[in-house]
């Protein structure tokens, strides 16, 4: 039974996963050409990833910037009446990463040195298109400036999205009437996945460009309980949809390419919610909390949502202060109900405070004491690495 070991967390930061092809990794040419490993070849904006069907064998990751050559290899035709055609993809690289060998999550291994890797697609007719795609992405990865690389990859992504549209055969009911369709990215911690959004009179759909992890994500509009506009990358482009009342994790987080499209979708979904505008205010939640209608957890949960905080955004991760019941003590005690000493600043340990103070006094204007924020992505990431084992590669 095939086990999918691939995850978007295997990609580099801000990398996009474009497409996948059933393929074979050929371990040799000539007499050894029959030794091949079946699997899935994934084309990404910064790398090529091959996931073998055999879970014992490692996933291969080749960075495009490490490639010295990418091209189509002509398959030798033994029959003189059959014309030779490019059936294989030859990649010359100086480094290969080995991931999840023996199906064990562990820090990446790598093999350095000049290597040639050959892949044969199950559909040979797609070989030339894949090679041209890889060459285009390789040119982007070799640009000197990071900004130029990002701009070229973004242009390739937008071109790919513009040539496709939402497949209406994915509608749950044939009687559904589409209201609007646009392109967007589904956001999860550390990664985004581009695709097409379509909303009808019954459902909200997201169809990933690469069909990962599913062909389509579907959410019934009548099951939606909460929606929030979000800032993603400090821009008002995000929309988060919840089908539960008291849960940190949303059902989908979308990042649009224009605020207008985001707002249009937001207000359309809001028409399916009762008293949406009246209920989703800080004042209404505070009143419910004061009267005991909602718990401390629910109140803090709603405040985090109203402050644009989401578990899908490590730069704006939810903050839950320590809720205490003993307000008379001034120092930490053995009882879990006693508070900390709030007269001192955070991390105001005597020796450490003096060291930090000395460093700040020698700084040019404007001086500061602490250079990071308590909800910075770094702190959140190293907290969450204990939850997601795939993140161990980042440690």
C-alpha positions, 0 to 999 in steps of 0.5 A: 500500500502506497504511503504519501511521505511528501509534505509542503514542509519539505519545501524551502521558505516561500517555495511553490509546488507546481506539479507532479508526474508519475515517473521512474528514477533510473539508477543506470544507463545501458545494461542497467537501464532496467533498474528503476525506482517508481515514484512521483516527480514533483516540480517546485519553484526552487527544487526537484523532489522525487518520492519513491513508492517504496517507503524504505527508500529516501525522498530525493531533493535536488535544489535547482541552484545546485544543478549544472545541467538540465536536459532531455536525453534521447532514448536509443531506438532499437527498431530502425523504423521508430524515430528516437525521441526524448524520453528521459530527463537528465539532471547534473547536480553537485548535491542531493538531499536524502529525506526520510530514509527508512521512513524515519523522520530525521535531519536531512542527509546529503550526498555531495559531488558531481552526480547525474540523475535520470528520470523517465516520465510515465507519459513520455509526451510530457518530457519536453514540457517538464524540461522547459519548465525546469529550465525556466525555474533554474534561470530564476534560481540563478539570478543574483538578487533574491528580489529578482528570483522572487519576481520571476517565480511570481510571474511564472506562478501567475502565468500558470494560474492564468492558463487554468480555471476552476474545474466545475465538475468538482461541484457537489451538486449540479444545480449550484450557481457560481457567484465568483471565481478568483485565484488565491493561496491556501495558507498553513504554517510556513507554507502556502499553496496556490490555486483557484477559489470558487464560491457558489450559492451552497459551497466555498471551494478551493482547488489547489494548482497541484492537487495537493493534498486533495483535488478540492477543498469544500466547505458548506456555507451553511456550516460556517460559524465565523469569518475574519479578515486577516493581514497576511505579510502586513497586507489586508489580503487574508480571509480565515473561515471557521466552522466551529465556535471555540477552536483555534484551528480554522477550516481554511485560511486564504490569501488573495492577490487583491483586497477587493476580491477578499472583501467581496468573498467576505461579505458574500459569506457573511450573508449566510451568518446570523448577526455576524456584524453585531456579534464579532466585536470586542465590546460584545465579547467583553460583555458576554465574558463579564456576564459569564456567558463565555469562559476565559479561554473563549474570551481570549480566543476571540480577542486573538481572532479580532487582533488578526492572530492565527495559528496559520501565521507564525508572525502573528501567533495567538497569545494566551496570558497566564490567567490567575485567581490569586491577586493578593500575592506579590511573588511566585509561590508553590501554589499554581494560583499565585502570580509572578512579580509584575513590578519587573519587566519581562526577563528582568533577571538581575545579571542579565538585565545589567548585561542587556542594559550595558549593551543598549547604552553603547548602541547608536540612537534609537536604543532598545533593550530587547530586539525580538518580540514575544510572538516572533516567528522564531520563538513560535517555530521552536515551540511548535517543532515539538508538535510537528516532527517534520519540522525537525529539519529546521532545527 
